[in-house]
Amino acid sequence: MPLSSRSMLRAGLCATLLALATAPAAAQESEAQADRRPTPAAPVTPPADPSTLRICASAKQPPLSMRDGSGLENRIAVAVAEAMGRKPAFAWIDKPAIYLVRDGLEKKICDVVVGLDSDDPRVLTTKPYYRSGYVFITRADKDLDVKSWSDPRLKSVDHMVVPFGSPGEAMLKDIGRYEEDMAYLYSLVNFRSPRNQYTQIDPARIVSEVANDKADVGVAFAPDVARYVKASTVPLRITLVPNDTVSSDGRPMPQMFDQAMGVRKDDPALKDALDAAVAKAGPQIDAILKQDGVPVAATN
């Protein structure tokens, strides 16, 4: 969700991404790209109420966070709040999840962000509650069971669809086919420039491009696309990208990430309470991930 979880970070489209593109979901964007327009404060329960957990939530981050509460991270947040014996209160911010720390947590509109990378330096993070990674998405009726970026077939497929600023985009450049797919990728966002504004391909669109045979291979953070893959009327396969992926010059390109919750750095008491609740709600969290079809690995 939030980056990505997905988790929630996305860092630029320059060459340095080959070394730095290691953060999924909302955390993969540099805040330098953030929209500086003021964000209206969401009406939420005052912080003085100890019976309430105020949750920073994006109204524009499907399928991780949606205003109707059906998002993956919304449901996980509710499970954790209930494990704490608190009432969940969502502070909805009408922006993508990459803005939740800046426009929600730091402004004290809310007290916890769900779906951050466990090493997010902006916040104090809980212990990880699941680990997932980037996946290859292909049609099940095609003989294209890609398992790694070293597969030579990736250089000759018709199109590949990847999120901007992601490890997938970095590797697309690394194998020498980014220029070939660049116009196609930007057509999926109506050629909207990423300059000084958040621009991203909808995860549902990534899946539909593969399902409709407009792209041979999709690459995305699993929690962003698993629900759509599972719901597709065209049978699709997803395969976790190996975490030991390296670029052509030997640099590590991590593909799997521990997901955690984040609080303000001056709030260790809430962090400790969340840690206990995450452990208590573990079975419910696992069930939610399974319901959405999210592939998981053991947390570090």
C-alpha positions in Angstrom: 0.0 0.0 0.0 1.0 2.1 1.2 4.4 1.0 -1.1 4.2 -1.4 -1.3 2.9 -2.0 0.1 3.6 -2.4 -1.1 6.6 -1.0 0.9 5.8 2.2 -0.2 8.7 3.8 -1.8 9.6 4.6 -5.5 12.8 6.4 -6.3 13.3 8.1 -9.7 13.9 6.9 -13.2 17.6 7.6 -13.5 20.5 5.3 -13.9 21.2 5.1 -10.2 18.0 3.1 -9.9 20.0 0.0 -10.8 21.7 0.3 -7.4 18.8 1.8 -5.5 15.6 0.3 -6.9 15.0 -2.0 -3.9 11.8 -0.7 -2.3 8.3 -1.8 -3.3 4.9 -0.4 -3.2 4.4 3.2 -2.0 7.8 3.6 -0.5 9.6 3.4 -3.8 9.0 7.1 -4.9 11.3 9.8 -3.9 9.6 12.6 -1.9 11.3 15.0 -4.3 8.6 13.9 -6.8 5.8 14.5 -4.3 2.9 16.8 -5.2 3.3 19.8 -3.0 -0.3 20.8 -3.0 -1.8 21.0 0.5 -3.7 17.9 1.6 -7.0 18.5 3.4 -7.0 17.0 6.8 -9.3 14.0 7.2 -11.8 14.1 10.1 -10.6 11.4 12.5 -10.8 10.6 16.2 -8.7 13.0 18.4 -5.4 11.5 19.4 -6.4 11.7 23.1 -8.7 8.7 22.8 -6.6 5.7 23.9 -9.3 3.3 22.7 -8.8 4.2 19.1 -6.0 3.4 16.6 -5.7 6.2 14.0 -4.6 4.6 10.8 -3.1 6.6 7.9 -4.8 5.4 4.7 -4.7 6.3 1.1 -8.0 6.6 -0.8 -6.0 6.1 -4.1 -4.0 2.9 -3.7 -6.0 -0.1 -4.9 -5.9 -2.9 -4.1 -3.9 -2.2 -1.0 -6.0 0.6 0.3 -9.5 1.6 -0.7 -12.0 3.9 1.0 -14.6 1.1 1.4 -12.1 -0.7 3.6 -11.6 -3.7 1.4 -7.9 -3.1 0.7 -5.4 -5.6 1.7 -3.7 -3.2 4.1 -7.0 -1.9 5.4 -8.1 -5.4 6.5 -4.7 -6.1 8.1 -4.9 -2.8 10.0 -8.3 -3.7 11.3 -7.1 -7.1 12.5 -4.2 -5.5 14.3 -6.3 -2.8 15.9 -8.7 -5.4 17.2 -5.8 -7.4 18.6 -4.9 -4.3 20.5 -8.4 -3.9 21.8 -8.8 -0.7 20.0 -11.3 0.7 17.5 -9.7 1.2 14.0 -10.2 4.8 12.7 -9.0 5.5 9.2 -7.6 8.9 8.3 -8.3 8.9 4.6 -5.9 11.0 2.5 -6.9 11.6 -1.1 -3.4 10.8 -2.5 -1.4 7.7 -3.3 0.2 6.0 -0.4 3.7 7.4 -1.0 2.4 10.6 0.7 1.1 9.0 3.9 4.2 9.6 6.0 4.6 13.2 5.0 0.9 14.3 4.8 -0.5 12.0 7.5 1.9 10.7 10.1 4.2 13.7 10.3 1.3 16.1 10.5 -0.2 14.0 13.3 -3.5 13.4 11.4 -2.9 9.7 12.2 -0.5 7.5 14.1 0.4 4.5 12.1 1.1 3.7 8.5 0.6 0.1 7.3 2.7 -1.5 4.5 6.1 0.1 4.8 9.4 -1.5 4.1 10.8 -2.7 7.5 13.9 -0.5 7.0 12.1 2.7 6.1 14.3 5.4 7.6 11.5 8.0 7.9 9.8 6.1 10.7 10.1 3.7 13.6 9.0 0.3 12.2 7.4 -2.7 13.8 8.7 -6.2 13.4 7.8 -7.5 9.9 4.4 -9.2 9.6 5.0 -10.7 6.1 7.6 -10.8 3.4 6.8 -10.8 -0.3 8.4 -9.7 -3.5 8.2 -8.9 -7.2 6.7 -11.5 -9.5 6.7 -12.3 -13.2 3.1 -12.4 -14.6 2.4 -14.5 -17.7 -0.5 -16.2 -19.3 -0.9 -19.8 -18.3 -1.7 -20.9 -21.9 1.7 -19.7 -23.1 5.0 -21.5 -23.0 6.6 -18.6 -21.2 7.2 -19.7 -17.6 9.8 -17.0 -16.9 11.6 -17.6 -13.6 14.5 -15.1 -13.7 15.7 -12.0 -15.4 18.5 -14.1 -17.1 15.9 -15.9 -19.2 17.0 -15.1 -22.8 13.4 -15.1 -24.0 12.8 -11.7 -22.2 14.8 -10.0 -24.9 12.5 -11.1 -27.7 9.0 -11.0 -26.2 6.7 -8.4 -27.8 6.1 -6.2 -24.7 6.9 -6.2 -21.0 4.9 -4.0 -18.6 6.6 -2.9 -15.3 5.8 -0.1 -12.8 7.8 3.1 -13.1 10.7 3.4 -10.6 10.7 -0.2 -9.7 13.3 -3.0 -9.7 11.4 -4.3 -12.8 12.1 -1.1 -14.6 15.7 -1.1 -13.6 16.1 -4.7 -14.9 14.3 -3.8 -18.1 17.0 -1.2 -18.7 19.7 -3.6 -17.7 18.7 -6.2 -20.3 18.7 -3.6 -22.9 15.0 -3.4 -23.9 13.7 -0.3 -22.0 13.9 1.9 -25.1 11.9 -0.6 -27.0 9.1 -0.6 -24.4 9.2 3.0 -23.2 6.6 4.4 -25.5 4.3 1.5 -24.8 4.7 2.0 -21.0 3.9 5.7 -21.2 0.9 5.0 -23.3 -0.6 3.2 -20.3 -0.6 6.5 -18.4 -1.7 8.6 -21.4 1.8 9.9 -21.8 1.6 11.8 -18.5 5.0 13.0 -17.5 6.4 11.9 -14.2 8.3 15.2 -13.8 7.3 16.8 -10.5 4.2 14.7 -10.2 3.4 11.1 -9.2 2.8 8.9 -12.2 2.3 5.2 -12.0 0.7 2.4 -14.0 -2.4 1.0 -12.3 -1.6 -2.5 -11.0 -4.9 -3.7 -12.4 -3.8 -2.4 -15.8 -0.5 -4.3 -15.6 -2.5 -7.6 -15.1 -5.0 -6.8 -17.8 -2.3 -6.0 -20.3 -0.9 -9.5 -19.9 -4.4 -11.2 -19.7 -5.5 -9.4 -22.9 -2.3 -10.4 -24.7 -1.0 -6.9 -25.1 2.1 -7.7 -23.1 3.8 -11.0 -22.9 5.2 -10.5 -19.4 4.3 -8.2 -16.5 6.5 -7.6 -13.5 5.1 -6.1 -10.3 5.1 -6.2 -6.5 3.0 -9.3 -5.6 0.7 -7.6 -3.1 -0.2 -5.0 -5.8 -1.3 -7.5 -8.3 -2.2 -10.8 -6.6 -5.9 -10.0 -6.2 -6.2 -9.1 -9.9 -4.4 -12.2 -11.0 -6.6 -14.4 -8.9 -9.8 -12.7 -10.2 -8.7 -12.8 -13.9 -11.0 -14.8 -16.2 -7.9 -15.6 -18.3 -5.7 -18.1 -16.3 -2.4 -16.4 -15.3 0.7 -17.6 -13.6 2.8 -15.6 -11.2 6.4 -16.5 -10.2 8.4 -14.8 -7.5 11.5 -13.2 -9.0 14.6 -14.6 -7.2 16.0 -12.4 -4.5 19.5 -13.1 -5.6 19.0 -11.2 -8.9 22.0 -9.2 -10.0 22.5 -6.6 -12.7 24.7 -7.2 -15.7 27.7 -5.6 -13.8 27.1 -7.8 -10.8 25.3 -5.4 -8.5 22.6 -7.0 -6.2 19.0 -6.2 -7.2 16.9 -7.3 -4.2 13.4 -8.4 -5.1 11.8 -9.4 -1.8 10.9 -7.1 1.1 9.8 -7.4 4.7 6.6 -5.4 5.3 6.0 -3.6 8.6 4.0 -0.8 10.2 5.5 2.6 10.9 5.0 5.1 13.6 6.6 8.5 14.5 10.1 8.1 15.9 9.1 9.6 19.2 6.4 7.0 19.7 8.1 3.8 20.8 5.3 2.9 23.1 2.9 2.6 20.2 5.5 0.6 18.2 5.8 -1.9 21.1 2.0 -2.2 21.4 1.8 -2.8 17.6 4.5 -5.5 17.8 2.5 -7.4 20.4 -0.7 -7.0 18.3 1.0 -8.1 15.1 2.1 -11.3 16.8 -1.4 -11.9 18.2 -3.1 -11.2 14.9 -0.6 -13.4 12.9 -3.2 -16.0 11.9 -5.7 -13.4 10.7 -3.0 -11.6 8.8 -1.9 -14.9 7.1 -5.6 -15.6 6.2 -6.0 -12.1 4.6 -2.8 -12.6 2.5 -4.0 -16.0 1.4 -7.5 -14.7 0.6 -5.8 -12.2 -1.8 -3.5 -14.8 -3.2 -0.3 -13.0 -2.1 2.8 -15.3 -2.3 4.9 -14.9 0.8 8.3 -15.9 2.1 9.8 -16.2 5.5 10.6 -12.8 7.1 14.2 -11.8 7.9 
